[in-house]
Amino acid sequence: MASRNPRRAGRHNRIPGQWWQPGVYGSMPAVALWILARLPAGLLLSVTGMPAAAAWLNLAGDTVFVAGWVASALLLWLTRRRPAPVRSADAATAAESSPKPDHRATEPALPG
C-alpha cells in the first residue's frame, strides 16, 4: 500500500507560521519604554517623582524585549515537528523474516 504521507525523504519541515508574534508584540512596548527613557530628566522626574526613572524604564524595555523573543523561541521549539525515524531496509527485512516464537510450547501443562 502506498504511503499517504506527503513528506519526502530529505525535505525539511515547514516552520510554524505564528512563532514570531510574541517577539514582535513584545518589541512594540519595549520600544515605547526605551523612547520614554530618553525623555528629558526634568520631565521624567516631575511625572514619576523618581530620579532614576530613565534607568528603570530602560531596564523594563530590555526585559520586555528579551521576554518576548524568548517566548517566540520557546513557541518555535515546542511546535516543531520531528521527522519519523528512518528504519534501514536490512533491519526491516530481518524483523519480518525472523520466525515468531510459539509461546504455547514453553508454557507448563496445567494439571487436570
N, CA, C and O atoms as CSV, one atom per row, in Angstrom:
chain,resi,resn,atom,element,x,y,z
A,1,MET,N,N,0.841,-1.165,0.000
A,1,MET,CA,C,0.000,0.000,0.000
A,1,MET,C,C,0.893,1.237,0.000
A,1,MET,O,O,1.874,1.300,0.741
A,2,ALA,N,N,0.565,2.183,-0.801
A,2,ALA,CA,C,1.364,3.401,-0.912
A,2,ALA,C,C,1.114,4.300,0.297
A,2,ALA,O,O,0.005,4.366,0.826
A,3,SER,N,N,2.166,4.982,0.714
A,3,SER,CA,C,2.054,5.881,1.852
A,3,SER,C,C,1.315,7.150,1.435
A,3,SER,O,O,1.532,7.690,0.350
A,4,ARG,N,N,0.443,7.609,2.318
A,4,ARG,CA,C,-0.277,8.853,2.049
A,4,ARG,C,C,0.443,10.046,2.658
A,4,ARG,O,O,-0.064,11.168,2.623
A,5,ASN,N,N,1.611,9.807,3.209
A,5,ASN,CA,C,2.389,10.871,3.841
A,5,ASN,C,C,3.025,11.732,2.747
A,5,ASN,O,O,3.817,11.222,1.954
A,6,PRO,N,N,2.697,13.025,2.688
A,6,PRO,CA,C,3.216,13.862,1.606
A,6,PRO,C,C,4.686,14.233,1.759
A,6,PRO,O,O,5.283,14.765,0.823
A,7,ARG,N,N,5.283,13.962,2.923
A,7,ARG,CA,C,6.685,14.322,3.117
A,7,ARG,C,C,7.584,13.373,2.343
A,7,ARG,O,O,7.328,12.171,2.268
A,8,ARG,N,N,8.613,13.920,1.784
A,8,ARG,CA,C,9.602,13.108,1.085
A,8,ARG,C,C,10.878,13.094,1.893
A,8,ARG,O,O,11.144,14.014,2.666
A,9,ALA,N,N,11.663,12.060,1.715
A,9,ALA,CA,C,12.931,11.954,2.431
A,9,ALA,C,C,13.844,13.108,2.025
A,9,ALA,O,O,13.954,13.441,0.845
A,10,GLY,N,N,14.486,13.705,3.003
A,10,GLY,CA,C,15.413,14.787,2.726
A,10,GLY,C,C,14.785,16.162,2.721
A,10,GLY,O,O,15.504,17.158,2.634
A,11,ARG,N,N,13.485,16.252,2.809
A,11,ARG,CA,C,12.817,17.546,2.834
A,11,ARG,C,C,12.699,18.045,4.259
A,11,ARG,O,O,12.451,17.265,5.178
A,12,HIS,N,N,12.877,19.344,4.443
A,12,HIS,CA,C,12.749,19.929,5.766
A,12,HIS,C,C,11.293,20.269,6.043
A,12,HIS,O,O,10.523,20.577,5.133
A,13,ASN,N,N,10.938,20.207,7.308
A,13,ASN,CA,C,9.573,20.564,7.702
A,13,ASN,C,C,9.416,22.075,7.705
A,13,ASN,O,O,10.370,22.814,7.946
A,14,ARG,N,N,8.216,22.512,7.439
A,14,ARG,CA,C,7.947,23.951,7.446
A,14,ARG,C,C,7.940,24.478,8.870
A,14,ARG,O,O,7.576,23.765,9.806
A,15,ILE,N,N,8.338,25.713,9.023
A,15,ILE,CA,C,8.327,26.370,10.322
A,15,ILE,C,C,6.896,26.815,10.603
A,15,ILE,O,O,6.226,27.327,9.706
A,16,PRO,N,N,6.411,26.628,11.840
A,16,PRO,CA,C,5.057,27.092,12.158
A,16,PRO,C,C,4.913,28.576,11.877
A,16,PRO,O,O,5.853,29.343,12.086
A,17,GLY,N,N,3.748,28.987,11.408
A,17,GLY,CA,C,3.556,30.338,10.908
A,17,GLY,C,C,3.530,31.452,11.934
A,17,GLY,O,O,3.896,32.577,11.596
A,18,GLN,N,N,3.128,31.211,13.142
A,18,GLN,CA,C,2.917,32.298,14.098
A,18,GLN,C,C,3.973,32.354,15.202
A,18,GLN,O,O,3.718,32.964,16.241
A,19,TRP,N,N,5.121,31.760,15.027
A,19,TRP,CA,C,6.132,31.701,16.077
A,19,TRP,C,C,6.685,33.078,16.433
A,19,TRP,O,O,7.164,33.271,17.550
A,20,TRP,N,N,6.631,34.024,15.525
A,20,TRP,CA,C,7.260,35.329,15.694
A,20,TRP,C,C,6.402,36.320,16.464
A,20,TRP,O,O,6.908,37.352,16.903
A,21,GLN,N,N,5.124,36.035,16.639
A,21,GLN,CA,C,4.213,37.015,17.222
A,21,GLN,C,C,4.585,37.467,18.633
A,21,GLN,O,O,4.550,38.671,18.887
A,22,PRO,N,N,4.938,36.580,19.570
A,22,PRO,CA,C,5.300,37.095,20.902
A,22,PRO,C,C,6.492,38.045,20.855
A,22,PRO,O,O,6.530,39.019,21.607
A,23,GLY,N,N,7.453,37.783,19.996
A,23,GLY,CA,C,8.616,38.662,19.899
A,23,GLY,C,C,8.271,40.026,19.337
A,23,GLY,O,O,8.737,41.048,19.839
A,24,VAL,N,N,7.457,40.040,18.301
A,24,VAL,CA,C,7.083,41.319,17.690
A,24,VAL,C,C,6.170,42.108,18.616
A,24,VAL,O,O,6.345,43.315,18.786
A,25,TYR,N,N,5.191,41.426,19.218
A,25,TYR,CA,C,4.276,42.129,20.102
A,25,TYR,C,C,4.944,42.532,21.413
A,25,TYR,O,O,4.475,43.451,22.085
A,26,GLY,N,N,6.031,41.860,21.787
A,26,GLY,CA,C,6.807,42.297,22.939
A,26,GLY,C,C,7.751,43.428,22.593
A,26,GLY,O,O,8.126,44.211,23.465
A,27,SER,N,N,8.142,43.526,21.332
A,27,SER,CA,C,9.064,44.583,20.913
A,27,SER,C,C,8.397,45.949,20.884
A,27,SER,O,O,9.042,46.962,21.154
A,28,MET,N,N,7.130,45.982,20.564
A,28,MET,CA,C,6.447,47.283,20.486
A,28,MET,C,C,6.408,48.015,21.830
A,28,MET,O,O,6.775,49.189,21.875
A,29,PRO,N,N,5.981,47.379,22.927
A,29,PRO,CA,C,6.047,48.106,24.198
A,29,PRO,C,C,7.481,48.366,24.651
A,29,PRO,O,O,7.741,49.351,25.342
A,30,ALA,N,N,8.413,47.495,24.269
A,30,ALA,CA,C,9.812,47.716,24.631
A,30,ALA,C,C,10.336,48.988,23.977
A,30,ALA,O,O,11.028,49.775,24.622
A,31,VAL,N,N,10.018,49.194,22.716
A,31,VAL,CA,C,10.448,50.414,22.026
A,31,VAL,C,C,9.809,51.637,22.671
A,31,VAL,O,O,10.458,52.673,22.817
A,32,ALA,N,N,8.546,51.525,23.055
A,32,ALA,CA,C,7.875,52.651,23.724
A,32,ALA,C,C,8.555,52.974,25.052
A,32,ALA,O,O,8.744,54.144,25.383
A,33,LEU,N,N,8.924,51.944,25.814
A,33,LEU,CA,C,9.618,52.186,27.083
A,33,LEU,C,C,10.990,52.812,26.857
A,33,LEU,O,O,11.409,53.676,27.628
A,34,TRP,N,N,11.697,52.383,25.802
A,34,TRP,CA,C,13.006,52.967,25.505
A,34,TRP,C,C,12.860,54.441,25.099
A,34,TRP,O,O,13.693,55.272,25.463
A,35,ILE,N,N,11.825,54.753,24.363
A,35,ILE,CA,C,11.590,56.151,23.970
A,35,ILE,C,C,11.272,56.995,25.200
A,35,ILE,O,O,11.774,58.110,25.339
A,36,LEU,N,N,10.434,56.462,26.096
A,36,LEU,CA,C,10.119,57.191,27.326
A,36,LEU,C,C,11.364,57.402,28.184
A,36,LEU,O,O,11.493,58.431,28.847
A,37,ALA,N,N,12.276,56.438,28.175
A,37,ALA,CA,C,13.505,56.561,28.960
A,37,ALA,C,C,14.395,57.683,28.431
A,37,ALA,O,O,15.235,58.198,29.169
A,38,ARG,N,N,14.227,58.069,27.167
A,38,ARG,CA,C,15.057,59.124,26.567
A,38,ARG,C,C,14.468,60.524,26.736
A,38,ARG,O,O,15.044,61.502,26.260
A,39,LEU,N,N,13.332,60.621,27.408
A,39,LEU,CA,C,12.754,61.941,27.665
A,39,LEU,C,C,13.685,62.740,28.587
A,39,LEU,O,O,14.497,62.153,29.302
A,40,PRO,N,N,13.574,64.050,28.575
A,40,PRO,CA,C,14.428,64.860,29.454
A,40,PRO,C,C,14.269,64.466,30.929
A,40,PRO,O,O,13.171,64.140,31.379
A,41,ALA,N,N,15.373,64.502,31.665
A,41,ALA,CA,C,15.387,64.064,33.066
A,41,ALA,C,C,14.416,64.875,33.918
A,41,ALA,O,O,13.761,64.317,34.798
A,42,GLY,N,N,14.311,66.178,33.674
A,42,GLY,CA,C,13.395,67.012,34.459
A,42,GLY,C,C,11.948,66.607,34.254
A,42,GLY,O,O,11.165,66.597,35.204
A,43,LEU,N,N,11.584,66.272,33.017
A,43,LEU,CA,C,10.210,65.849,32.729
A,43,LEU,C,C,9.909,64.511,33.408
A,43,LEU,O,O,8.845,64.338,34.003
A,44,LEU,N,N,10.846,63.569,33.318
A,44,LEU,CA,C,10.638,62.268,33.963
A,44,LEU,C,C,10.535,62.422,35.478
A,44,LEU,O,O,9.723,61.756,36.120
A,45,LEU,N,N,11.354,63.295,36.044
A,45,LEU,CA,C,11.316,63.500,37.493
A,45,LEU,C,C,9.980,64.105,37.922
A,45,LEU,O,O,9.420,63.717,38.948
A,46,SER,N,N,9.472,65.050,37.141
A,46,SER,CA,C,8.194,65.662,37.515
A,46,SER,C,C,7.016,64.710,37.326
A,46,SER,O,O,6.042,64.780,38.075
A,47,VAL,N,N,7.091,63.826,36.339
A,47,VAL,CA,C,5.985,62.890,36.082
A,47,VAL,C,C,6.016,61.716,37.052
A,47,VAL,O,O,4.982,61.337,37.601
A,48,THR,N,N,7.197,61.139,37.267
A,48,THR,CA,C,7.288,59.917,38.079
A,48,THR,C,C,7.675,60.190,39.525
A,48,THR,O,O,7.310,59.421,40.415
A,49,GLY,N,N,8.400,61.261,39.770
A,49,GLY,CA,C,8.870,61.536,41.125
A,49,GLY,C,C,10.092,60.716,41.497
A,49,GLY,O,O,10.506,60.723,42.656
A,50,MET,N,N,10.673,60.012,40.545
A,50,MET,CA,C,11.852,59.178,40.800
A,50,MET,C,C,13.023,59.717,39.990
A,50,MET,O,O,12.900,59.922,38.783
A,51,PRO,N,N,14.162,59.949,40.646
A,51,PRO,CA,C,15.307,60.436,39.880
A,51,PRO,C,C,15.888,59.382,38.932
A,51,PRO,O,O,16.524,59.733,37.938
A,52,ALA,N,N,15.679,58.118,39.223
A,52,ALA,CA,C,16.243,57.045,38.395
A,52,ALA,C,C,15.205,56.466,37.437
A,52,ALA,O,O,15.326,55.305,37.044
A,53,ALA,N,N,14.206,57.225,37.057
A,53,ALA,CA,C,13.129,56.721,36.195
A,53,ALA,C,C,13.661,56.290,34.833
A,53,ALA,O,O,13.192,55.296,34.278
A,54,ALA,N,N,14.622,57.012,34.289
A,54,ALA,CA,C,15.154,56.658,32.972
A,54,ALA,C,C,15.809,55.279,33.000
A,54,ALA,O,O,15.624,54.485,32.078
A,55,ALA,N,N,16.565,54.996,34.042
A,55,ALA,CA,C,17.224,53.688,34.160
A,55,ALA,C,C,16.197,52.574,34.317
A,55,ALA,O,O,16.342,51.505,33.724
A,56,TRP,N,N,15.150,52.822,35.120
A,56,TRP,CA,C,14.115,51.815,35.306
A,56,TRP,C,C,13.329,51.568,34.014
A,56,TRP,O,O,13.025,50.421,33.687
A,57,LEU,N,N,13.009,52.608,33.297
A,57,LEU,CA,C,12.283,52.441,32.022
A,57,LEU,C,C,13.140,51.706,30.995
A,57,LEU,O,O,12.643,50.870,30.241
A,58,ASN,N,N,14.431,52.029,30.975
A,58,ASN,CA,C,15.335,51.349,30.049
A,58,ASN,C,C,15.438,49.860,30.395
A,58,ASN,O,O,15.407,49.011,29.504
A,59,LEU,N,N,15.558,49.550,31.674
A,59,LEU,CA,C,15.629,48.153,32.108
A,59,LEU,C,C,14.317,47.421,31.820
A,59,LEU,O,O,14.330,46.262,31.406
A,60,ALA,N,N,13.201,48.089,32.037
A,60,ALA,CA,C,11.901,47.473,31.742
A,60,ALA,C,C,11.771,47.185,30.247
A,60,ALA,O,O,11.254,46.135,29.867
A,61,GLY,N,N,12.236,48.104,29.392
A,61,GLY,CA,C,12.202,47.872,27.952
A,61,GLY,C,C,13.058,46.683,27.548
A,61,GLY,O,O,12.655,45.870,26.717
A,62,ASP,N,N,14.258,46.585,28.149
A,62,ASP,CA,C,15.125,45.437,27.866
A,62,ASP,C,C,14.458,44.128,28.270
A,62,ASP,O,O,14.514,43.137,27.542
A,63,THR,N,N,13.830,44.138,29.436
A,63,THR,CA,C,13.196,42.923,29.952
A,63,THR,C,C,12.028,42.486,29.076
A,63,THR,O,O,11.890,41.303,28.765
A,64,VAL,N,N,11.196,43.430,28.681
A,64,VAL,CA,C,10.042,43.094,27.835
A,64,VAL,C,C,10.508,42.596,26.472
A,64,VAL,O,O,9.931,41.652,25.932
A,65,PHE,N,N,11.543,43.215,25.910
A,65,PHE,CA,C,12.051,42.798,24.607
A,65,PHE,C,C,12.589,41.364,24.664
A,65,PHE,O,O,12.246,40.531,23.826
A,66,VAL,N,N,13.428,41.090,25.653
A,66,VAL,CA,C,14.021,39.746,25.769
A,66,VAL,C,C,12.950,38.709,26.075
A,66,VAL,O,O,12.980,37.612,25.516
A,67,ALA,N,N,12.006,39.033,26.948
A,67,ALA,CA,C,10.950,38.079,27.286
A,67,ALA,C,C,10.094,37.735,26.067
A,67,ALA,O,O,9.698,36.582,25.894
A,68,GLY,N,N,9.809,38.722,25.226
A,68,GLY,CA,C,9.016,38.454,24.023
A,68,GLY,C,C,9.732,37.520,23.059
A,68,GLY,O,O,9.117,36.603,22.515
A,69,TRP,N,N,11.020,37.742,22.843
A,69,TRP,CA,C,11.740,36.891,21.900
A,69,TRP,C,C,12.075,35.527,22.488
A,69,TRP,O,O,12.200,34.553,21.745
A,70,VAL,N,N,12.223,35.439,23.794
A,70,VAL,CA,C,12.377,34.117,24.415
A,70,VAL,C,C,11.077,33.338,24.279
A,70,VAL,O,O,11.099,32.134,24.023
A,71,ALA,N,N,9.947,34.012,24.446
A,71,ALA,CA,C,8.656,33.345,24.245
A,71,ALA,C,C,8.501,32.875,22.801
A,71,ALA,O,O,7.948,31.801,22.560
A,72,SER,N,N,8.981,33.664,21.836
A,72,SER,CA,C,8.934,33.236,20.430
A,72,SER,C,C,9.794,32.007,20.200
A,72,SER,O,O,9.385,31.071,19.513
A,73,ALA,N,N,10.989,32.015,20.777
A,73,ALA,CA,C,11.876,30.859,20.623
A,73,ALA,C,C,11.266,29.623,21.263
A,73,ALA,O,O,11.358,28.529,20.707
A,74,LEU,N,N,10.649,29.785,22.418
A,74,LEU,CA,C,10.004,28.662,23.087
A,74,LEU,C,C,8.831,28.135,22.267
A,74,LEU,O,O,8.648,26.923,22.150
A,75,LEU,N,N,8.048,29.027,21.707
A,75,LEU,CA,C,6.929,28.612,20.853
A,75,LEU,C,C,7.428,27.873,19.616
A,75,LEU,O,O,6.846,26.867,19.209
A,76,LEU,N,N,8.496,28.372,19.027
A,76,LEU,CA,C,9.075,27.701,17.864
A,76,LEU,C,C,9.587,26.323,18.237
A,76,LEU,O,O,9.425,25.372,17.472
A,77,TRP,N,N,10.202,26.205,19.400
A,77,TRP,CA,C,10.746,24.923,19.844
A,77,TRP,C,C,9.633,23.926,20.160
A,77,TRP,O,O,9.731,22.755,19.795
A,78,LEU,N,N,8.596,24.372,20.823
A,78,LEU,CA,C,7.529,23.458,21.240
A,78,LEU,C,C,6.621,23.031,20.093
A,78,LEU,O,O,5.974,21.987,20.183
A,79,THR,N,N,6.557,23.812,19.019
A,79,THR,CA,C,5.674,23.451,17.905
A,79,THR,C,C,6.427,22.815,16.752
A,79,THR,O,O,5.869,22.664,15.666
A,80,ARG,N,N,7.673,22.441,16.961
A,80,ARG,CA,C,8.438,21.820,15.878
A,80,ARG,C,C,7.900,20.420,15.616
A,80,ARG,O,O,7.310,19.785,16.489
A,81,ARG,N,N,8.117,19.966,14.408
A,81,ARG,CA,C,7.714,18.613,14.024
A,81,ARG,C,C,8.962,17.799,13.803
A,81,ARG,O,O,9.860,18.193,13.059
A,82,ARG,N,N,9.006,16.681,14.446
A,82,ARG,CA,C,10.166,15.813,14.294
A,82,ARG,C,C,9.883,14.811,13.181
A,82,ARG,O,O,8.786,14.258,13.107
A,83,PRO,N,N,10.862,14.577,12.318
A,83,PRO,CA,C,10.649,13.583,11.266
A,83,PRO,C,C,10.571,12.180,11.860
A,83,PRO,O,O,11.149,11.902,12.911
A,84,ALA,N,N,9.862,11.322,11.183
A,84,ALA,CA,C,9.748,9.942,11.634
A,84,ALA,C,C,11.117,9.283,11.573
A,84,ALA,O,O,11.906,9.575,10.674
A,85,PRO,N,N,11.408,8.396,12.522
A,85,PRO,CA,C,12.717,7.738,12.486
A,85,PRO,C,C,12.846,6.873,11.231
A,85,PRO,O,O,11.909,6.187,10.824
A,86,VAL,N,N,14.011,6.929,10.648
A,86,VAL,CA,C,14.264,6.177,9.421
A,86,VAL,C,C,14.773,4.800,9.800
A,86,VAL,O,O,15.787,4.664,10.485
A,87,ARG,N,N,14.054,3.775,9.344
A,87,ARG,CA,C,14.490,2.400,9.586
A,87,ARG,C,C,15.251,1.921,8.366
A,87,ARG,O,O,14.830,2.148,7.232
A,88,SER,N,N,16.344,1.274,8.596
A,88,SER,CA,C,17.109,0.758,7.461
A,88,SER,C,C,16.369,-0.438,6.855
A,88,SER,O,O,15.615,-1.129,7.540
A,89,ALA,N,N,16.594,-0.664,5.586
A,89,ALA,CA,C,15.907,-1.753,4.873
A,89,ALA,C,C,16.350,-3.111,5.412
A,89,ALA,O,O,15.547,-4.043,5.459
A,90,ASP,N,N,17.616,-3.241,5.818
A,90,ASP,CA,C,18.105,-4.515,6.348
A,90,ASP,C,C,17.417,-4.878,7.656
A,90,ASP,O,O,17.051,-6.034,7.869
A,91,ALA,N,N,17.241,-3.891,8.533
A,91,ALA,CA,C,16.594,-4.159,9.815
A,91,ALA,C,C,15.121,-4.500,9.614
A,91,ALA,O,O,14.580,-5.350,10.322
A,92,ALA,N,N,14.476,-3.851,8.666
A,92,ALA,CA,C,13.057,-4.117,8.421
A,92,ALA,C,C,12.855,-5.522,7.850
A,92,ALA,O,O,11.940,-6.230,8.269
A,93,THR,N,N,13.695,-5.929,6.904
A,93,THR,CA,C,13.530,-7.266,6.323
A,93,THR,C,C,13.921,-8.349,7.313
A,93,THR,O,O,13.333,-9.431,7.308
A,94,ALA,N,N,14.910,-8.074,8.170
A,94,ALA,CA,C,15.304,-9.065,9.165
A,94,ALA,C,C,14.194,-9.267,10.189
A,94,ALA,O,O,13.952,-10.391,10.628
A,95,ALA,N,N,13.527,-8.201,10.567
A,95,ALA,CA,C,12.444,-8.300,11.543
A,95,ALA,C,C,11.244,-9.041,10.949
A,95,ALA,O,O,10.557,-9.779,11.656
A,96,GLU,N,N,10.993,-8.848,9.671
A,96,GLU,CA,C,9.845,-9.508,9.038
A,96,GLU,C,C,10.115,-10.985,8.756
A,96,GLU,O,O,9.198,-11.804,8.823
A,97,SER,N,N,11.358,-11.330,8.444
A,97,SER,CA,C,11.652,-12.706,8.058
A,97,SER,C,C,11.963,-13.602,9.242
A,97,SER,O,O,11.972,-14.823,9.081
A,98,SER,N,N,12.220,-13.057,10.425
A,98,SER,CA,C,12.542,-13.902,11.577
A,98,SER,C,C,11.283,-14.619,12.047
A,98,SER,O,O,10.204,-14.028,12.074
A,99,PRO,N,N,11.418,-15.896,12.420
A,99,PRO,CA,C,10.233,-16.640,12.884
A,99,PRO,C,C,9.803,-16.128,14.258
A,99,PRO,O,O,10.623,-15.766,15.102
A,100,LYS,N,N,8.513,-16.113,14.441
A,100,LYS,CA,C,7.969,-15.673,15.718
A,100,LYS,C,C,7.933,-16.872,16.669
A,100,LYS,O,O,7.543,-17.968,16.269
A,101,PRO,N,N,8.336,-16.669,17.917
A,101,PRO,CA,C,8.341,-17.812,18.851
A,101,PRO,C,C,6.924,-18.250,19.196
A,101,PRO,O,O,6.005,-17.438,19.293
A,102,ASP,N,N,6.780,-19.540,19.377
A,102,ASP,CA,C,5.491,-20.114,19.751
A,102,ASP,C,C,5.461,-20.233,21.268
A,102,ASP,O,O,6.168,-21.069,21.830
A,103,HIS,N,N,4.671,-19.429,21.929
A,103,HIS,CA,C,4.636,-19.403,23.375
A,103,HIS,C,C,3.902,-20.604,23.975
A,103,HIS,O,O,4.080,-20.915,25.153
A,104,ARG,N,N,3.094,-21.265,23.186
A,104,ARG,CA,C,2.360,-22.400,23.719
A,104,ARG,C,C,3.274,-23.579,24.038
A,104,ARG,O,O,2.982,-24.359,24.945
A,105,ALA,N,N,4.366,-23.715,23.309
A,105,ALA,CA,C,5.273,-24.826,23.522
A,105,ALA,C,C,6.057,-24.669,24.815
A,105,ALA,O,O,6.488,-25.674,25.382
A,106,THR,N,N,6.257,-23.471,25.296
A,106,THR,CA,C,7.053,-23.247,26.513
A,106,THR,C,C,6.215,-23.119,27.762
A,106,THR,O,O,6.774,-23.071,28.858
A,107,GLU,N,N,4.898,-23.061,27.653
A,107,GLU,CA,C,4.047,-22.935,28.828
A,107,GLU,C,C,3.937,-24.296,29.542
A,107,GLU,O,O,3.843,-25.336,28.890
A,108,PRO,N,N,3.950,-24.280,30.874
A,108,PRO,CA,C,3.795,-25.570,31.589
A,108,PRO,C,C,2.373,-26.105,31.420
A,108,PRO,O,O,1.412,-25.343,31.316
A,109,ALA,N,N,2.270,-27.382,31.396
A,109,ALA,CA,C,0.962,-28.011,31.242
A,109,ALA,C,C,0.195,-27.898,32.560
A,109,ALA,O,O,0.757,-28.084,33.640
A,110,LEU,N,N,-1.067,-27.597,32.451
A,110,LEU,CA,C,-1.892,-27.480,33.638
A,110,LEU,C,C,-2.415,-28.852,34.039
A,110,LEU,O,O,-2.816,-29.644,33.187
A,111,PRO,N,N,-2.409,-29.129,35.333
A,111,PRO,CA,C,-2.936,-30.440,35.746
A,111,PRO,C,C,-4.458,-30.505,35.585
A,111,PRO,O,O,-5.159,-29.516,35.802
A,112,GLY,N,N,-4.929,-31.624,35.222
A,112,GLY,CA,C,-6.367,-31.758,35.224
A,112,GLY,C,C,-6.938,-32.250,34.052
A,112,GLY,O,O,-8.158,-32.394,33.973
